[in-house]
């Protein structure tokens, strides 16, 4: 790996650094454990802030977990329209028969 890196020119090395995607690389077991600790610490901090803030104040958003390789970020749930909800309601209540 070092020989390959040393063979690059300064411009090629800079280009690789700019377009690199370290989150797509494989993680060791230790890196996975550290990411888990990072996530738990964020959760503890969030709970601590919520527990010690005024009950009428706006609660902060829960922290996002650290991105891991091979796992896509959670997509926001798609909201359904009133027409779609009515259709589902009819189907559940025997409208398909």
N, C-alpha and C positions, 0 to 999 in steps of 0.2 A: 504494500500500500504506500509506504513512504517513497519507494523508488518511482512509482507512478506519479505521485504528487510532485516529487522533485524534477521530473521530466517536463512538467508544464511550464510554459512561460508565465511571466507575471500577469499578462493580460488574460490568459486562459485560466489562471488560478483565480483571479478576481471575478471572472465571469462565472466560474463554477461556484464561488462563494455566494454570489448574488442570486443565482437560480437554484441553489440547493434546497432540498426539502428534507430536513432531518427527521420530521415527524413520520416520514414514510419508511425510514430505516427500521431494521429489526432491533428490538429492545432486549437487553439482558434481563435476567430475573431480578437483579438488583434495581435496575431502572423501573421495572414494573412495580416493585415494592415501594420505591421512593415516590412514584406517581400516586400510589394508593395512600401513602402518608400525607402527601400534599393535598389530596382530595379530602381526607378526613380532617386535616387541620383547617381547611377552608370551611367545612361544615361546622366544626366546633366554633370557629370564629363567628360564623353567621348566627348560630344559636345563641351565643353569648351576647351579641349585639341585640338580637331580638328580645332576649330575656331582660336586658338591662335598659331598654328604651321605653319611652312613654307608650302606654297602650293605645293612645290616640294617634301617634305619629305613624307615618308610612313606613312599612317594613322594607328593608332592602331585599333585592332579588337574591335568591340562593346562588351560590357560586357555581360556575360551570366546571365540570371535571376536566382534568388535564387531558388534552387529546392524546390518544394512543395510536400507534401504527396499526393500520388495517381496520380501524373502527371509525365509521362515519359519525359525524356530529348528528345529534338528534334533530330531526326535521320538525318544524312546528306543525301541529295538527291542523288539518284542513277543516274549516268550518262549513257546515252544510246549510243550504238555503232553506227557507220555510217550505218551499215546494218539495224539496227532497225529504224533509222531515215528515211532511204529510204523506208522501208516498210510502215511506218506511212504516209509519203508523198504520196505514191501511193494510199493508202486507202483513204486519204483525197481528192485526186483528181480523184476519181471515179474508182480506180483500183479494188474495191471489186465487182463490177457489172459483 
